[in-house]
Amino acid sequence: MPQPLRGVPMGWCTTAALQRSGGALVSEWPALRARLAPGSETLETGILPWIDRGIPADRGTVRRPSRRPSEMNWRYLRPWPWLDTRAGFVAATPRGGCLLDLGSSDGETLRHMAELRPDLRFFAADRAGRPDQYPPGCVFARVDLEQDRLPWPDGSMDAITCMHVVEHLRSLENLLNEVARLLRPGGRVYFETPHPRSLSLPSLRGQQGTAAFTLNFYDDPTHHRLVPVEELAQEVERRGLAVTGRGISRNWLFALAHWVLRWGPPSRKRFTAQVHWVGWSAWLSARKPETGDAHATPLAHSAAA
């Protein structure tokens, strides 16, 4: 059984997490804990209140509906974006750059991005999006990602995010072709999709308080098939992109909160913490080489969708 780290001040929840993890996360903890020093807050007094903090009244940057209890405001991640895999990717976007979110849905992730990087110019594409809930100024295109050409010029995007989309599609050809076309030389793309371990997790169907939460892959009836990141890597490389990273997507604050919330009643917050702890999502990032299209077209923020 793994032992708590000697000489490191930790609350009982953190210690319990290390003792009970019995595997990979223990090996990741020393580096994580060192980066958190000299804070040394316990989970009970440091992390949970942070997760539950409301939206500051003076933020003035993002128009959005009421926050779910399982959400946090990404403005608090600005000093430490590495605490969240997605935030770490977004934080590396050039200042004032163009970021396109594919499969933007209700805009929850876009709003988080705007909290973290209000300087960015946001674009979104989805077949059934909710542009009224997107960050102010976000340019939205209603498209079918399986077959439509997106309404932006070649080489116009500094960053593209595509989170929990590929598992819903029957064909990835058009989507990946458009990603390769839209990225400027040096631009990056981030994919996130369910990890294969989601196939073996218990189903939450019918449980009270889960609000249609997906734990087992097949809890979501719109999932078409699981897409391994190895397959994604081959496909993006076939289109001239260079894979720059892959791994498990986590928000470390939620992951550690699991060791408190797991004792509570079923709730969206509890299962959100659980999926971050077990590593429900896999991610892959890739970059378009600088030697790409030398005639990339700069994108005006006023472009019409």
GUVO-417261 format. One record per residue (C-alpha): x, z, y; residue number from 1; residue in one letter. Coordinates in steps of 0.1 Angstrom, whole numbers. Layout:
<u = X; w = Z; v = Y; k = NUM; r = A>
...
END
This chain:
<u = 0; w = 0; v = 0; k = 1; r = M>
<u = 14; w = -9; v = 34; k = 2; r = P>
<u = 25; w = 21; v = 55; k = 3; r = Q>
<u = 19; w = 26; v = 93; k = 4; r = P>
<u = 48; w = 16; v = 115; k = 5; r = L>
<u = 71; w = 45; v = 122; k = 6; r = R>
<u = 76; w = 56; v = 158; k = 7; r = G>
<u = 47; w = 34; v = 171; k = 8; r = V>
<u = 19; w = 53; v = 188; k = 9; r = P>
<u = -15; w = 42; v = 174; k = 10; r = M>
<u = -50; w = 55; v = 172; k = 11; r = G>
<u = -67; w = 62; v = 139; k = 12; r = W>
<u = -84; w = 28; v = 139; k = 13; r = C>
<u = -52; w = 9; v = 142; k = 14; r = T>
<u = -35; w = 30; v = 115; k = 15; r = T>
<u = -65; w = 25; v = 92; k = 16; r = A>
<u = -64; w = -13; v = 98; k = 17; r = A>
<u = -27; w = -14; v = 88; k = 18; r = L>
<u = -32; w = 7; v = 57; k = 19; r = Q>
<u = -63; w = -12; v = 44; k = 20; r = R>
<u = -53; w = -47; v = 53; k = 21; r = S>
<u = -32; w = -50; v = 21; k = 22; r = G>
<u = -18; w = -84; v = 31; k = 23; r = G>
<u = -9; w = -109; v = 56; k = 24; r = A>
<u = -20; w = -93; v = 88; k = 25; r = L>
<u = 4; w = -63; v = 83; k = 26; r = V>
<u = 33; w = -87; v = 86; k = 27; r = S>
<u = 19; w = -100; v = 119; k = 28; r = E>
<u = 13; w = -66; v = 134; k = 29; r = W>
<u = 48; w = -55; v = 145; k = 30; r = P>
<u = 53; w = -85; v = 168; k = 31; r = A>
<u = 18; w = -81; v = 182; k = 32; r = L>
<u = 22; w = -44; v = 188; k = 33; r = R>
<u = 55; w = -49; v = 205; k = 34; r = A>
<u = 39; w = -74; v = 229; k = 35; r = R>
<u = 12; w = -49; v = 238; k = 36; r = L>
<u = 38; w = -22; v = 247; k = 37; r = A>
<u = 39; w = 0; v = 267; k = 38; r = P>
<u = 1; w = 1; v = 268; k = 39; r = G>
<u = -3; w = 19; v = 234; k = 40; r = S>
<u = -41; w = 23; v = 240; k = 41; r = E>
<u = -60; w = 32; v = 209; k = 42; r = T>
<u = -87; w = 9; v = 197; k = 43; r = L>
<u = -114; w = 34; v = 206; k = 44; r = E>
<u = -103; w = 39; v = 243; k = 45; r = T>
<u = -86; w = 6; v = 250; k = 46; r = G>
<u = -100; w = -23; v = 232; k = 47; r = I>
<u = -137; w = -16; v = 227; k = 48; r = L>
<u = -145; w = -9; v = 263; k = 49; r = P>
<u = -126; w = -41; v = 273; k = 50; r = W>
<u = -148; w = -61; v = 249; k = 51; r = I>
<u = -180; w = -45; v = 263; k = 52; r = D>
<u = -171; w = -49; v = 300; k = 53; r = R>
<u = -196; w = -68; v = 320; k = 54; r = G>
<u = -190; w = -98; v = 343; k = 55; r = I>
<u = -177; w = -87; v = 377; k = 56; r = P>
<u = -203; w = -93; v = 404; k = 57; r = A>
<u = -177; w = -110; v = 426; k = 58; r = D>
<u = -163; w = -135; v = 401; k = 59; r = R>
<u = -181; w = -164; v = 418; k = 60; r = G>
<u = -167; w = -191; v = 395; k = 61; r = T>
<u = -190; w = -195; v = 365; k = 62; r = V>
<u = -228; w = -198; v = 364; k = 63; r = R>
<u = -241; w = -186; v = 331; k = 64; r = R>
<u = -269; w = -167; v = 313; k = 65; r = P>
<u = -266; w = -131; v = 301; k = 66; r = S>
<u = -236; w = -124; v = 280; k = 67; r = R>
<u = -240; w = -117; v = 243; k = 68; r = R>
<u = -228; w = -83; v = 232; k = 69; r = P>
<u = -201; w = -101; v = 211; k = 70; r = S>
<u = -185; w = -119; v = 240; k = 71; r = E>
<u = -158; w = -109; v = 265; k = 72; r = M>
<u = -149; w = -124; v = 298; k = 73; r = N>
<u = -118; w = -144; v = 295; k = 74; r = W>
<u = -106; w = -136; v = 330; k = 75; r = R>
<u = -92; w = -104; v = 314; k = 76; r = Y>
<u = -71; w = -126; v = 292; k = 77; r = L>
<u = -52; w = -142; v = 321; k = 78; r = R>
<u = -21; w = -119; v = 317; k = 79; r = P>
<u = -22; w = -121; v = 279; k = 80; r = W>
<u = -38; w = -154; v = 268; k = 81; r = P>
<u = -19; w = -152; v = 234; k = 82; r = W>
<u = -44; w = -125; v = 224; k = 83; r = L>
<u = -69; w = -153; v = 217; k = 84; r = D>
<u = -58; w = -185; v = 200; k = 85; r = T>
<u = -82; w = -207; v = 220; k = 86; r = R>
<u = -72; w = -190; v = 253; k = 87; r = A>
<u = -35; w = -196; v = 245; k = 88; r = G>
<u = -41; w = -233; v = 242; k = 89; r = F>
<u = -62; w = -236; v = 274; k = 90; r = V>
<u = -37; w = -215; v = 294; k = 91; r = A>
<u = -9; w = -241; v = 288; k = 92; r = A>
<u = -29; w = -269; v = 305; k = 93; r = T>
<u = -12; w = -281; v = 337; k = 94; r = P>
<u = -25; w = -266; v = 369; k = 95; r = R>
<u = -55; w = -286; v = 382; k = 96; r = G>
<u = -55; w = -307; v = 350; k = 97; r = G>
<u = -84; w = -324; v = 333; k = 98; r = C>
<u = -98; w = -307; v = 301; k = 99; r = L>
<u = -125; w = -323; v = 279; k = 100; r = L>
<u = -145; w = -302; v = 255; k = 101; r = D>
<u = -160; w = -323; v = 227; k = 102; r = L>
<u = -191; w = -308; v = 211; k = 103; r = G>
<u = -198; w = -286; v = 242; k = 104; r = S>
<u = -232; w = -274; v = 229; k = 105; r = S>
<u = -246; w = -245; v = 250; k = 106; r = D>
<u = -214; w = -243; v = 271; k = 107; r = G>
<u = -203; w = -208; v = 259; k = 108; r = E>
<u = -167; w = -219; v = 253; k = 109; r = T>
<u = -166; w = -240; v = 285; k = 110; r = L>
<u = -176; w = -210; v = 305; k = 111; r = R>
<u = -149; w = -189; v = 289; k = 112; r = H>
<u = -123; w = -216; v = 298; k = 113; r = M>
<u = -135; w = -216; v = 334; k = 114; r = A>
<u = -131; w = -178; v = 335; k = 115; r = E>
<u = -95; w = -182; v = 323; k = 116; r = L>
<u = -86; w = -213; v = 343; k = 117; r = R>
<u = -109; w = -219; v = 373; k = 118; r = P>
<u = -84; w = -244; v = 386; k = 119; r = D>
<u = -91; w = -269; v = 359; k = 120; r = L>
<u = -114; w = -299; v = 361; k = 121; r = R>
<u = -138; w = -297; v = 332; k = 122; r = F>
<u = -155; w = -325; v = 312; k = 123; r = F>
<u = -178; w = -322; v = 283; k = 124; r = A>
<u = -194; w = -345; v = 257; k = 125; r = A>
<u = -222; w = -337; v = 232; k = 126; r = D>
<u = -253; w = -353; v = 217; k = 127; r = R>
<u = -274; w = -323; v = 226; k = 128; r = A>
<u = -255; w = -304; v = 253; k = 129; r = G>
<u = -268; w = -279; v = 279; k = 130; r = R>
<u = -251; w = -291; v = 311; k = 131; r = P>
<u = -273; w = -268; v = 332; k = 132; r = D>
<u = -253; w = -239; v = 316; k = 133; r = Q>
<u = -218; w = -255; v = 321; k = 134; r = Y>
<u = -193; w = -244; v = 348; k = 135; r = P>
<u = -201; w = -258; v = 382; k = 136; r = P>
<u = -186; w = -293; v = 387; k = 137; r = G>
<u = -183; w = -300; v = 350; k = 138; r = C>
<u = -189; w = -337; v = 342; k = 139; r = V>
<u = -211; w = -341; v = 312; k = 140; r = F>
<u = -217; w = -372; v = 290; k = 141; r = A>
<u = -245; w = -372; v = 264; k = 142; r = R>
<u = -230; w = -392; v = 235; k = 143; r = V>
<u = -229; w = -396; v = 197; k = 144; r = D>
<u = -193; w = -386; v = 188; k = 145; r = L>
<u = -196; w = -405; v = 155; k = 146; r = E>
<u = -201; w = -439; v = 172; k = 147; r = Q>
<u = -200; w = -439; v = 210; k = 148; r = D>
<u = -171; w = -448; v = 233; k = 149; r = R>
<u = -167; w = -419; v = 258; k = 150; r = L>
<u = -171; w = -429; v = 295; k = 151; r = P>
<u = -136; w = -420; v = 307; k = 152; r = W>
<u = -105; w = -442; v = 311; k = 153; r = P>
<u = -76; w = -443; v = 287; k = 154; r = D>
<u = -50; w = -416; v = 292; k = 155; r = G>
<u = -72; w = -396; v = 315; k = 156; r = S>
<u = -72; w = -361; v = 299; k = 157; r = M>
<u = -45; w = -334; v = 300; k = 158; r = D>
<u = -62; w = -314; v = 272; k = 159; r = A>
<u = -90; w = -319; v = 247; k = 160; r = I>
<u = -107; w = -292; v = 227; k = 161; r = T>
<u = -129; w = -299; v = 197; k = 162; r = C>
<u = -141; w = -267; v = 182; k = 163; r = M>
<u = -164; w = -265; v = 152; k = 164; r = H>
<u = -174; w = -301; v = 154; k = 165; r = V>
<u = -156; w = -320; v = 126; k = 166; r = V>
<u = -174; w = -301; v = 98; k = 167; r = E>
<u = -207; w = -314; v = 112; k = 168; r = H>
<u = -197; w = -351; v = 111; k = 169; r = L>
<u = -200; w = -376; v = 83; k = 170; r = R>
<u = -172; w = -397; v = 97; k = 171; r = S>
<u = -142; w = -386; v = 119; k = 172; r = L>
<u = -130; w = -422; v = 127; k = 173; r = E>
<u = -146; w = -426; v = 161; k = 174; r = N>
<u = -140; w = -391; v = 173; k = 175; r = L>
<u = -103; w = -392; v = 165; k = 176; r = L>
<u = -98; w = -427; v = 179; k = 177; r = N>
<u = -114; w = -415; v = 212; k = 178; r = E>
<u = -91; w = -384; v = 213; k = 179; r = V>
<u = -60; w = -406; v = 209; k = 180; r = A>
<u = -73; w = -430; v = 236; k = 181; r = R>
<u = -82; w = -404; v = 262; k = 182; r = L>
<u = -51; w = -382; v = 260; k = 183; r = L>
<u = -25; w = -389; v = 286; k = 184; r = R>
<u = 11; w = -391; v = 275; k = 185; r = P>
<u = 21; w = -355; v = 269; k = 186; r = G>
<u = -15; w = -345; v = 266; k = 187; r = G>
<u = -26; w = -321; v = 239; k = 188; r = R>
<u = -56; w = -316; v = 216; k = 189; r = V>
<u = -69; w = -285; v = 198; k = 190; r = Y>
<u = -92; w = -286; v = 168; k = 191; r = F>
<u = -109; w = -256; v = 152; k = 192; r = E>
<u = -129; w = -257; v = 120; k = 193; r = T>
<u = -140; w = -232; v = 93; k = 194; r = P>
<u = -112; w = -221; v = 70; k = 195; r = H>
<u = -116; w = -227; v = 33; k = 196; r = P>
<u = -120; w = -190; v = 27; k = 197; r = R>
<u = -154; w = -193; v = 45; k = 198; r = S>
<u = -167; w = -209; v = 13; k = 199; r = L>
<u = -163; w = -176; v = -6; k = 200; r = S>
<u = -176; w = -151; v = 20; k = 201; r = L>
<u = -210; w = -135; v = 15; k = 202; r = P>
<u = -241; w = -151; v = 30; k = 203; r = S>
<u = -259; w = -134; v = 59; k = 204; r = L>
<u = -292; w = -152; v = 55; k = 205; r = R>
<u = -321; w = -129; v = 59; k = 206; r = G>
<u = -301; w = -99; v = 72; k = 207; r = Q>
<u = -315; w = -83; v = 103; k = 208; r = Q>
<u = -295; w = -83; v = 135; k = 209; r = G>
<u = -273; w = -113; v = 125; k = 210; r = T>
<u = -292; w = -138; v = 148; k = 211; r = A>
<u = -284; w = -168; v = 126; k = 212; r = A>
<u = -248; w = -158; v = 124; k = 213; r = F>
<u = -227; w = -180; v = 101; k = 214; r = T>
<u = -204; w = -160; v = 77; k = 215; r = L>
<u = -205; w = -182; v = 46; k = 216; r = N>
<u = -198; w = -218; v = 53; k = 217; r = F>
<u = -232; w = -228; v = 40; k = 218; r = Y>
<u = -251; w = -204; v = 61; k = 219; r = D>
<u = -252; w = -232; v = 87; k = 220; r = D>
<u = -274; w = -260; v = 72; k = 221; r = P>
<u = -259; w = -285; v = 96; k = 222; r = T>
<u = -224; w = -282; v = 81; k = 223; r = H>
<u = -217; w = -315; v = 63; k = 224; r = H>
<u = -183; w = -307; v = 46; k = 225; r = R>
<u = -153; w = -285; v = 50; k = 226; r = L>
<u = -124; w = -304; v = 67; k = 227; r = V>
<u = -90; w = -290; v = 58; k = 228; r = P>
<u = -65; w = -289; v = 86; k = 229; r = V>
<u = -41; w = -308; v = 63; k = 230; r = E>
<u = -65; w = -337; v = 64; k = 231; r = E>
<u = -68; w = -335; v = 102; k = 232; r = L>
<u = -30; w = -335; v = 105; k = 233; r = A>
<u = -27; w = -367; v = 85; k = 234; r = Q>
<u = -55; w = -383; v = 106; k = 235; r = E>
<u = -40; w = -375; v = 140; k = 236; r = V>
<u = -5; w = -385; v = 129; k = 237; r = E>
<u = -20; w = -418; v = 118; k = 238; r = R>
<u = -31; w = -423; v = 154; k = 239; r = R>
<u = 3; w = -416; v = 168; k = 240; r = G>
<u = -1; w = -380; v = 177; k = 241; r = L>
<u = 25; w = -353; v = 168; k = 242; r = A>
<u = 12; w = -321; v = 152; k = 243; r = V>
<u = 25; w = -291; v = 172; k = 244; r = T>
<u = 9; w = -262; v = 154; k = 245; r = G>
<u = -16; w = -249; v = 129; k = 246; r = R>
<u = -29; w = -216; v = 117; k = 247; r = G>
<u = -57; w = -190; v = 118; k = 248; r = I>
<u = -77; w = -187; v = 149; k = 249; r = S>
<u = -82; w = -151; v = 161; k = 250; r = R>
<u = -90; w = -130; v = 191; k = 251; r = N>
<u = -69; w = -100; v = 183; k = 252; r = W>
<u = -91; w = -76; v = 202; k = 253; r = L>
<u = -121; w = -85; v = 181; k = 254; r = F>
<u = -100; w = -84; v = 150; k = 255; r = A>
<u = -89; w = -48; v = 156; k = 256; r = L>
<u = -124; w = -38; v = 166; k = 257; r = A>
<u = -135; w = -47; v = 131; k = 258; r = H>
<u = -122; w = -14; v = 118; k = 259; r = W>
<u = -146; w = 5; v = 140; k = 260; r = V>
<u = -176; w = -18; v = 139; k = 261; r = L>
<u = -175; w = -23; v = 101; k = 262; r = R>
<u = -191; w = 12; v = 97; k = 263; r = W>
<u = -221; w = 3; v = 119; k = 264; r = G>
<u = -254; w = -14; v = 112; k = 265; r = P>
<u = -255; w = -52; v = 108; k = 266; r = P>
<u = -251; w = -69; v = 142; k = 267; r = S>
<u = -237; w = -100; v = 158; k = 268; r = R>
<u = -209; w = -79; v = 173; k = 269; r = K>
<u = -200; w = -65; v = 139; k = 270; r = R>
<u = -198; w = -98; v = 122; k = 271; r = F>
<u = -179; w = -114; v = 151; k = 272; r = T>
<u = -153; w = -88; v = 147; k = 273; r = A>
<u = -152; w = -94; v = 109; k = 274; r = Q>
<u = -147; w = -131; v = 111; k = 275; r = V>
<u = -117; w = -126; v = 135; k = 276; r = H>
<u = -102; w = -101; v = 111; k = 277; r = W>
<u = -106; w = -121; v = 79; k = 278; r = V>
<u = -96; w = -154; v = 97; k = 279; r = G>
<u = -127; w = -174; v = 94; k = 280; r = W>
<u = -115; w = -204; v = 115; k = 281; r = S>
<u = -84; w = -226; v = 111; k = 282; r = A>
<u = -69; w = -245; v = 140; k = 283; r = W>
<u = -46; w = -274; v = 145; k = 284; r = L>
<u = -30; w = -287; v = 177; k = 285; r = S>
<u = -13; w = -321; v = 184; k = 286; r = A>
<u = 4; w = -338; v = 213; k = 287; r = R>
<u = 5; w = -374; v = 224; k = 288; r = K>
<u = 41; w = -385; v = 228; k = 289; r = P>
<u = 54; w = -390; v = 264; k = 290; r = E>
<u = 64; w = -425; v = 253; k = 291; r = T>
<u = 27; w = -434; v = 250; k = 292; r = G>
<u = 7; w = -457; v = 272; k = 293; r = D>
<u = 26; w = -460; v = 305; k = 294; r = A>
<u = -5; w = -473; v = 323; k = 295; r = H>
<u = -26; w = -442; v = 319; k = 296; r = A>
<u = -54; w = -441; v = 345; k = 297; r = T>
<u = -57; w = -409; v = 366; k = 298; r = P>
<u = -92; w = -395; v = 364; k = 299; r = L>
<u = -111; w = -387; v = 396; k = 300; r = A>
<u = -130; w = -355; v = 394; k = 301; r = H>
<u = -161; w = -373; v = 407; k = 302; r = S>
<u = -163; w = -397; v = 377; k = 303; r = A>
<u = -199; w = -403; v = 367; k = 304; r = A>
<u = -210; w = -396; v = 331; k = 305; r = A>
END
